[in-house]
């Protein structure tokens, strides 16, 4: 385990040095990534200026949801870039993944360290900014359990979406190319849970509750932090299922990944 961590650290060092050689380009990429977040949230803020709230959720409360997802997904997108399904599928198709398999080094550590998208720091920074704004605007009664639970929720979101990335990459062993449904679950899923689940139709809410249980990662914990009542009358344990859902998804994805590695057949490229 220590050897894999040291390898991962060295691979990340290579990625950081290579990307920081062109610092101006890096700064522009990071700013562009962050401005996308600012533009999306700004459009929501303009709408709420006109209607004041959406299904009982005010701007400050939505900012809490939005900022929490953006900073978590930004960290995941940066750290799990090597498992980004479209890019990973391209590597499988071109045969570069086969080169990794020839090395006597842990394959998971290699893939994780093969790409580190530092430009995602822009998305993370703006996400943190929106989240801090939400913390100042909302009258949250902070307790020790809430303070301890907040970083667990963030880690659970990172683990959940990282698991989806790994599962999507594993699927490319058989499909060669990535499938759009994974983009719907990762990028589309992060967009969906950035807003109150009460605004969505029943079928979509049920999908993100019983099929892909992302509702437990952000919506229910936010109800707990803000002290809002549960509109769906779920059991009182619902806000505390975030680590179970997030880390179980990552664990299952890693099991699927190992299964895919054992049954992988080269594309012959």
C-alpha positions, 0 to 999 in steps of 0.5 A: 500500500505504501508503495502504491501511495508513493507511486501515486504521489510521484505521478501527480508530481509529474502532472503538476510540473508538466501543466505548470510549465504553461502558467498563463494557459493554466490560469486562463483554463482555470478561469474559464472553468470557474466562470462557467460555474459563476454563469450557471449560478448567476442565471439562477440568481436572476430568476430568483430575483424575480420569483423570490423562491422556488418551491419554498427554497430561497436563493441562499438555500439553493446556494448551499446545495449548489456550492456543496455539489460544485466544490465536491464534483470539482475535486472529484473531476480533478482527482479522478480525471484518469478515469473520465470515461470518454478519455479512458475509452479513447485510451482503450481504443488507441491501445495506450491502456495496454501499455499501462498493463505491461508495467509491473505497477498497480494499475489503479494507481497508474490510471489515477495518476495518469491525469490531473486536471489542475484547471478544475481548481477554477471550478473548485474555487468558485464552488467554494466561494458560492458555498461560503456565501451560502454559509453567511446568508443562511442562519445555520445553527452549527453544532459539533455533529454538524461540523463533523458531518460536513466534511464527511458529506463532501467526501461522500460526494467525491466518492460517489461521483468518482465511483461513477467515473470508474464504473463508466471507464470499466464499461469501455472494456466491452463497448470500447467507446464510452456510453452517454448514459454515464455522462447523464449520471455524472455531469447530468447527475451533479447538475440535477442534485445542485437544485432542490429535488422538490422541483423535479417530476415524480419519475425523476425524483424516484430515479435519483432516490431508488435507482441512483440514490443521489438524493441522499448525498446532497438534498437530505444532508442539506435539509439537516444542515439548514434545519428544513423539514423533509417534504417527502417524510422519509425516516429520520436517518435519511440525512445520514445515509450520505457516507453509506451511499457514496462510499458503497458506490466507490467500493462497488465500482472498484470491484467492477473495475477489478472484474473488468481488468481480469476479463479485459481483452486488448483491442489490438491497436 
